[in-house]
Amino acid sequence: QVRLVESGGGLVQAGGSLRLSCARSGSIFGINVMAWYRQAPGKQRELVAAITSGGSTNYADSVKGRFFISRDNAKTTVYLQMNSLKPEDTAVYYCNEYETLLHHNYWGQGTQVTVSS
């Protein structure tokens, strides 16, 4: 079974940077997509960035040019580099892995990112 554990969240001033990490364990079959989602208080969870097995990436318009998703060569960790952070980036960030063949989502517990004005 897939297990995802996020880390790297914290408090940062506007304009600063953070790098989130998602450590994964367990095997997955089929075509998988790794992604970062975020959820702010009172708002629905939204996709921030995604990366396919082939390395193709997709970003929300609000973070394009500022956030970058990547993974290590062993595919045991996925990262989200966040630059030029804004107060509106404040949210709980969740790591996600989608198994496309079985249409199943795996979720981490989330890590809090707070950006002060």
Secondary structure, DSSP 8 states (H G I E B T S, - for coil): --EEEEE--EEEETT--EEEEEEEES---S-EEEEEEEE-TTS--EEEEEEETT--EEE-GGGTTTEEEEE-TTSSEEEEEE-S--GGG-EEEEEEEEETTTTEEEE---EEEEEE-
